[in-house]
């Protein structure tokens, strides 16, 4: 922090504030890069009875809570990212106890991920203090509702009720209502369109990120 010609940047306003809280350092924001041109919108895909959560299976990614949230809905969960063998076995047992159909995809090619997301009811996350949250952006890109816990950086790209849902961690009844909303075609279309609009306005494309990085470098060298 005392080194000359140095600048701290968080990847969201949430992380900017955390840097201040934890380290008492004033930081800027350099949002991550997402190239929507690499994604194809699949709004007409048949909606199947499962949701997707993305990220290596762990407590911090909220994988356990995703299973608990789906209890009683008869909606399955596909987890993309895999995890330690022991954790996966415990999650499978947790899913059996909660009567949730649970599947794991260790790694997927980009085209396979697009196909999986496109057919899902929604993309969900109950991650703890997610720094930015690329998952909603990926959901917006393929035309699928993004249902995220209302904490961390998810608010960077989600306006509740306009580009997805931001939901309280411990009120599963609200999550269940949001899952029903996710099956409504107008919601799927409108939330995704608004989400892509937000992403485009943030200039997350490679050129937009290069411009923002150039601004930071110019601050350092002036």
C-alpha positions, 0 to 999 in steps of 0.5 A: 500500500505504501509502494510508489506508483501502485494502485489497488483495484477490486473486481466489484464495488463489493470488493472495493468496500471489503478492501477498505474494511479489512485493510483500510486501503482506498481501492478502485474498481476494475471489472472482469472481462466477459466477451458476450460475442462468444455466447449464443442466446438459446431462448427457444431451448426446451426447458428441463426440470433442473437448475445449474450451479457453477463453481467448485463444490464447496461451502463458500460456493454454497453448494450444500445450500443449493441442495437444501433450497431445492428440497420439496421442489422436485427440481434437480441440481447440476453442479458444474466444476466438480470438487474433491472426491470426498466432498462430492460423495458427501454432497451426493449423500446430502442430496439423497437425504434432501430428496434432490436429484443431484448430478456433477459435471467436472469440466465442460467444453464451452459449447457443452456449457451453453447447451446445458445452461440453455435447457435449464430452468435457471442458474442459481448460486448461494455463494458466500460473499462472491467477489463479482459473480460471472455466473449471472453474466453467463446466464444472461448470455444464453437467455436463462434466469439468474437466481442469486443470493442477495450478497457479495458482488451479484448486484453488479449485474442483477437488478432484482425483478428486472434482470433476475432475482436477488434472494435472501439466503435463508428464506427458501420459500422466496427461492421456490417462488422465484423458480416458478417465475423462472418458468414464465417465458416473458420473465426469461426473455425480459430478465435476459435482455435486461441483463445483457443490456447491463453487461453491455453498459458496463463495457465488460468486453475486451476492448472496454476492459483495455480502456479501463486498464489504460486509465489506471496505468495513466494514473500511475505514470502521470 
